[in-house]
Amino acid sequence: MGILFDMAAFYRWLEEASERELLARRDEALNMENRISDVDLKSDLRRLVRMIEEELVARKFRV
C-alpha cells in the first residue's frame, strides 16, 4: 500500500496547503529536477509539479 498511501497523503496536502506552501514545494521540486539524472524519476517529479500548478490555477478560478 506504500505508493497509494503516499499519493493519498500528497492529494490531502495539495488540498490543505497554503499558496505559499504550494509555491515553495513546486520551486523545490523544480530545483531538484536539475540534480536528478534518472529519466523516470524526473518524469514523476514533473507530474507532481504539474499537479501543484493545476491546484494553484484552480484556486484562482474557484468561486
The first five atom37 places (N, CA, C, CB, O) and aatype in JSON, in Angstrom:
{
  "aatype": [12, 7, 9, 10, 13, 3, 12, 0, 0, 13, 18, 1, 17, 10, 6, 6, 0, 15, 6, 1, 6, 10, 10, 0, 1, 1, 3, 6, 0, 10, 2, 12, 6, 2, 1, 9, 15, 3, 19, 3, 10, 11, 15, 3, 10, 1, 1, 10, 19, 1, 12, 9, 6, 6, 6, 10, 19, 0, 1, 11, 13, 1, 19],
  "atom_mask": [
    [1, 1, 1, 1, 1],
    [1, 1, 1, 0, 1],
    [1, 1, 1, 1, 1],
    [1, 1, 1, 1, 1],
    [1, 1, 1, 1, 1],
    [1, 1, 1, 1, 1],
    [1, 1, 1, 1, 1],
    [1, 1, 1, 1, 1],
    [1, 1, 1, 1, 1],
    [1, 1, 1, 1, 1],
    [1, 1, 1, 1, 1],
    [1, 1, 1, 1, 1],
    [1, 1, 1, 1, 1],
    [1, 1, 1, 1, 1],
    [1, 1, 1, 1, 1],
    [1, 1, 1, 1, 1],
    [1, 1, 1, 1, 1],
    [1, 1, 1, 1, 1],
    [1, 1, 1, 1, 1],
    [1, 1, 1, 1, 1],
    [1, 1, 1, 1, 1],
    [1, 1, 1, 1, 1],
    [1, 1, 1, 1, 1],
    [1, 1, 1, 1, 1],
    [1, 1, 1, 1, 1],
    [1, 1, 1, 1, 1],
    [1, 1, 1, 1, 1],
    [1, 1, 1, 1, 1],
    [1, 1, 1, 1, 1],
    [1, 1, 1, 1, 1],
    [1, 1, 1, 1, 1],
    [1, 1, 1, 1, 1],
    [1, 1, 1, 1, 1],
    [1, 1, 1, 1, 1],
    [1, 1, 1, 1, 1],
    [1, 1, 1, 1, 1],
    [1, 1, 1, 1, 1],
    [1, 1, 1, 1, 1],
    [1, 1, 1, 1, 1],
    [1, 1, 1, 1, 1],
    [1, 1, 1, 1, 1],
    [1, 1, 1, 1, 1],
    [1, 1, 1, 1, 1],
    [1, 1, 1, 1, 1],
    [1, 1, 1, 1, 1],
    [1, 1, 1, 1, 1],
    [1, 1, 1, 1, 1],
    [1, 1, 1, 1, 1],
    [1, 1, 1, 1, 1],
    [1, 1, 1, 1, 1],
    [1, 1, 1, 1, 1],
    [1, 1, 1, 1, 1],
    [1, 1, 1, 1, 1],
    [1, 1, 1, 1, 1],
    [1, 1, 1, 1, 1],
    [1, 1, 1, 1, 1],
    [1, 1, 1, 1, 1],
    [1, 1, 1, 1, 1],
    [1, 1, 1, 1, 1],
    [1, 1, 1, 1, 1],
    [1, 1, 1, 1, 1],
    [1, 1, 1, 1, 1],
    [1, 1, 1, 1, 1]
  ],
  "atom_positions": [
    [[0.82, -1.19, 0.0], [0.0, 0.0, 0.0], [0.86, 1.25, 0.0], [-0.93, 0.0, 1.19], [0.31, 2.35, -0.01]],
    [[2.16, 1.14, 0.01], [3.06, 2.26, 0.13], [2.79, 3.43, -0.8], [0.0, 0.0, 0.0], [2.54, 4.54, -0.33]],
    [[2.83, 3.19, -2.1], [2.67, 4.29, -3.04], [1.27, 4.88, -2.99], [2.99, 3.83, -4.45], [1.1, 6.09, -3.15]],
    [[0.27, 4.04, -2.77], [-1.1, 4.55, -2.68], [-1.27, 5.45, -1.47], [-2.1, 3.39, -2.62], [-1.92, 6.49, -1.54]],
    [[-0.69, 5.05, -0.36], [-0.76, 5.88, 0.85], [-0.03, 7.19, 0.62], [-0.15, 5.14, 2.06], [-0.52, 8.25, 1.02]],
    [[1.13, 7.13, -0.02], [1.9, 8.34, -0.29], [1.12, 9.29, -1.19], [3.24, 7.99, -0.93], [1.11, 10.5, -0.95]],
    [[0.47, 8.77, -2.21], [-0.3, 9.63, -3.11], [-1.52, 10.18, -2.39], [-0.72, 8.85, -4.38], [-1.9, 11.33, -2.62]],
    [[-2.15, 9.39, -1.54], [-3.3, 9.89, -0.77], [-2.84, 11.04, 0.12], [-3.94, 8.76, 0.08], [-3.54, 12.05, 0.24]],
    [[-1.69, 10.9, 0.74], [-1.14, 11.96, 1.58], [-0.81, 13.18, 0.73], [0.12, 11.47, 2.34], [-1.03, 14.31, 1.17]],
    [[-0.29, 12.98, -0.46], [0.03, 14.09, -1.35], [-1.24, 14.84, -1.75], [0.77, 13.58, -2.6], [-1.27, 16.07, -1.7]],
    [[-2.29, 14.1, -2.13], [-3.54, 14.75, -2.51], [-4.13, 15.53, -1.34], [-4.56, 13.7, -3.01], [-4.65, 16.64, -1.52]],
    [[-4.05, 14.97, -0.16], [-4.55, 15.67, 1.03], [-3.75, 16.95, 1.25], [-4.47, 14.75, 2.28], [-4.32, 18.0, 1.51]],
    [[-2.43, 16.85, 1.16], [-1.58, 18.02, 1.32], [-1.91, 19.06, 0.25], [-0.09, 17.63, 1.26], [-1.97, 20.26, 0.55]],
    [[-2.11, 18.62, -0.98], [-2.41, 19.51, -2.09], [-3.66, 20.34, -1.8], [-2.59, 18.7, -3.38], [-3.71, 21.53, -2.13]],
    [[-4.65, 19.73, -1.2], [-5.89, 20.43, -0.88], [-5.74, 21.37, 0.31], [-7.0, 19.44, -0.61], [-6.38, 22.42, 0.37]],
    [[-4.89, 21.0, 1.26], [-4.81, 21.74, 2.52], [-3.68, 22.77, 2.57], [-4.63, 20.77, 3.64], [-3.72, 23.67, 3.4]],
    [[-2.71, 22.66, 1.71], [-1.54, 23.55, 1.76], [-1.92, 24.97, 1.36], [-0.42, 23.02, 0.85], [-2.81, 25.19, 0.54]],
    [[-1.22, 25.91, 1.94], [-1.42, 27.3, 1.56], [-0.76, 27.55, 0.2], [-0.85, 28.28, 2.65], [0.04, 26.73, -0.27]],
    [[-1.09, 28.67, -0.4], [-0.48, 29.01, -1.68], [1.04, 29.13, -1.53], [-1.07, 30.33, -2.22], [1.79, 28.7, -2.41]],
    [[1.47, 29.7, -0.44], [2.91, 29.85, -0.18], [3.59, 28.47, -0.1], [3.14, 30.64, 1.14], [4.68, 28.28, -0.63]],
    [[2.94, 27.53, 0.57], [3.5, 26.17, 0.67], [3.56, 25.5, -0.69], [2.67, 25.32, 1.65], [4.53, 24.83, -1.02]],
    [[2.51, 25.68, -1.48], [2.48, 25.09, -2.81], [3.61, 25.63, -3.68], [1.12, 25.35, -3.49], [4.31, 24.88, -4.36]],
    [[3.78, 26.95, -3.65], [4.83, 27.57, -4.45], [6.22, 27.13, -3.98], [4.73, 29.09, -4.38], [7.1, 26.88, -4.81]],
    [[6.41, 27.03, -2.69], [7.71, 26.61, -2.15], [8.03, 25.17, -2.56], [7.73, 26.74, -0.62], [9.16, 24.87, -2.95]],
    [[7.05, 24.29, -2.46], [7.28, 22.89, -2.82], [7.51, 22.75, -4.31], [6.09, 22.01, -2.39], [8.34, 21.95, -4.74]],
    [[6.77, 23.52, -5.11], [6.97, 23.49, -6.56], [8.39, 23.93, -6.91], [5.94, 24.4, -7.27], [9.07, 23.28, -7.71]],
    [[8.83, 25.03, -6.32], [10.18, 25.52, -6.59], [11.24, 24.53, -6.15], [10.4, 26.85, -5.89], [12.24, 24.33, -6.85]],
    [[11.03, 23.91, -5.01], [11.97, 22.9, -4.52], [12.05, 21.72, -5.49], [11.56, 22.4, -3.11], [13.13, 21.21, -5.77]],
    [[10.9, 21.29, -5.99], [10.86, 20.16, -6.93], [11.56, 20.52, -8.24], [9.41, 19.74, -7.21], [12.29, 19.7, -8.8]],
    [[11.34, 21.73, -8.73], [11.99, 22.15, -9.97], [13.5, 22.23, -9.8], [11.45, 23.5, -10.43], [14.25, 21.86, -10.71]],
    [[13.96, 22.7, -8.66], [15.41, 22.74, -8.39], [15.99, 21.33, -8.29], [15.69, 23.51, -7.09], [17.09, 21.07, -8.77]],
    [[15.24, 20.44, -7.69], [15.69, 19.05, -7.54], [15.78, 18.37, -8.9], [14.75, 18.27, -6.62], [16.66, 17.55, -9.13]],
    [[14.88, 18.71, -9.79], [14.86, 18.09, -11.11], [16.2, 18.28, -11.83], [13.72, 18.68, -11.95], [16.65, 17.4, -12.56]],
    [[16.82, 19.42, -11.63], [18.1, 19.7, -12.28], [19.23, 18.82, -11.76], [18.47, 21.15, -12.1], [20.25, 18.65, -12.43]],
    [[19.06, 18.27, -10.57], [20.11, 17.45, -9.96], [19.88, 15.95, -10.15], [20.21, 17.76, -8.5], [20.71, 15.14, -9.74]],
    [[18.76, 15.59, -10.75], [18.4, 14.18, -10.92], [18.74, 13.73, -12.33], [16.9, 13.95, -10.62], [18.47, 14.44, -13.3]],
    [[19.32, 12.55, -12.45], [19.67, 12.04, -13.77], [18.69, 10.95, -14.25], [21.09, 11.49, -13.76], [18.6, 10.7, -15.46]],
    [[17.97, 10.32, -13.35], [17.04, 9.25, -13.71], [15.83, 9.82, -14.46], [16.59, 8.48, -12.46], [15.12, 10.67, -13.93]],
    [[15.62, 9.36, -15.67], [14.56, 9.89, -16.53], [13.18, 9.62, -15.95], [14.66, 9.28, -17.93], [12.31, 10.5, -15.97]],
    [[12.96, 8.43, -15.43], [11.65, 8.09, -14.86], [11.35, 8.93, -13.63], [11.58, 6.61, -14.51], [10.22, 9.39, -13.45]],
    [[12.34, 9.13, -12.8], [12.15, 9.94, -11.6], [11.86, 11.39, -11.98], [13.39, 9.86, -10.7], [11.02, 12.04, -11.36]],
    [[12.55, 11.89, -12.98], [12.29, 13.25, -13.47], [10.85, 13.37, -13.96], [13.27, 13.63, -14.6], [10.19, 14.37, -13.71]],
    [[10.38, 12.36, -14.67], [9.02, 12.35, -15.18], [8.01, 12.39, -14.03], [8.79, 11.11, -16.05], [7.04, 13.15, -14.08]],
    [[8.24, 11.59, -13.01], [7.35, 11.58, -11.85], [7.36, 12.93, -11.15], [7.77, 10.47, -10.86], [6.31, 13.42, -10.72]],
    [[8.51, 13.51, -11.03], [8.65, 14.81, -10.38], [7.91, 15.89, -11.17], [10.13, 15.19, -10.22], [7.23, 16.74, -10.58]],
    [[8.03, 15.87, -12.49], [7.32, 16.84, -13.33], [5.8, 16.67, -13.19], [7.73, 16.69, -14.81], [5.06, 17.65, -13.21]],
    [[5.35, 15.42, -13.04], [3.92, 15.16, -12.85], [3.43, 15.8, -11.56], [3.64, 13.65, -12.83], [2.37, 16.41, -11.54]],
    [[4.2, 15.67, -10.49], [3.82, 16.28, -9.22], [3.83, 17.81, -9.32], [4.76, 15.83, -8.1], [2.95, 18.47, -8.78]],
    [[4.81, 18.35, -10.02], [4.86, 19.8, -10.23], [3.63, 20.25, -11.01], [6.16, 20.21, -10.99], [3.03, 21.28, -10.68]],
    [[3.26, 19.5, -12.03], [2.07, 19.83, -12.82], [0.82, 19.83, -11.95], [1.91, 18.84, -13.98], [-0.04, 20.7, -12.09]],
    [[0.72, 18.86, -11.05], [-0.44, 18.79, -10.17], [-0.49, 19.99, -9.22], [-0.41, 17.48, -9.36], [-1.56, 20.54, -8.96]],
    [[0.66, 20.4, -8.72], [0.72, 21.58, -7.86], [0.29, 22.81, -8.65], [2.15, 21.77, -7.28], [-0.5, 23.62, -8.17]],
    [[0.8, 22.95, -9.86], [0.44, 24.11, -10.68], [-1.04, 24.09, -11.04], [1.29, 24.13, -11.95], [-1.67, 25.15, -11.08]],
    [[-1.6, 22.93, -11.31], [-3.03, 22.82, -11.58], [-3.84, 23.27, -10.37], [-3.4, 21.38, -11.96], [-4.85, 23.96, -10.53]],
    [[-3.42, 22.9, -9.18], [-4.11, 23.31, -7.96], [-4.04, 24.83, -7.8], [-3.49, 22.62, -6.73], [-5.03, 25.46, -7.43]],
    [[-2.9, 25.42, -8.07], [-2.76, 26.87, -7.97], [-3.7, 27.58, -8.94], [-1.3, 27.29, -8.25], [-4.35, 28.56, -8.57]],
    [[-3.78, 27.09, -10.16], [-4.67, 27.7, -11.15], [-6.13, 27.5, -10.75], [-4.42, 27.09, -12.55], [-6.93, 28.43, -10.83]],
    [[-6.47, 26.31, -10.32], [-7.85, 26.02, -9.92], [-8.3, 26.94, -8.78], [-7.99, 24.55, -9.5], [-9.44, 27.4, -8.76]],
    [[-7.42, 27.2, -7.85], [-7.76, 28.08, -6.73], [-8.06, 29.5, -7.2], [-6.61, 28.1, -5.7], [-8.9, 30.18, -6.61]],
    [[-7.4, 29.94, -8.24], [-7.64, 31.28, -8.77], [-9.02, 31.41, -9.39], [-6.58, 31.62, -9.8], [-9.58, 32.51, -9.41]],
    [[-9.57, 30.3, -9.89], [-10.85, 30.34, -10.59], [-12.02, 29.83, -9.75], [-10.76, 29.53, -11.84], [-13.16, 29.87, -10.2]],
    [[-11.75, 29.36, -8.54], [-12.84, 28.91, -7.67], [-13.65, 30.11, -7.19], [-12.29, 28.12, -6.47], [-13.13, 31.19, -6.95]],
    [[-14.91, 29.88, -7.07], [-15.8, 30.96, -6.61], [-15.83, 31.0, -5.1], [-17.22, 30.77, -7.15], [-16.52, 31.84, -4.52]]
  ]
}
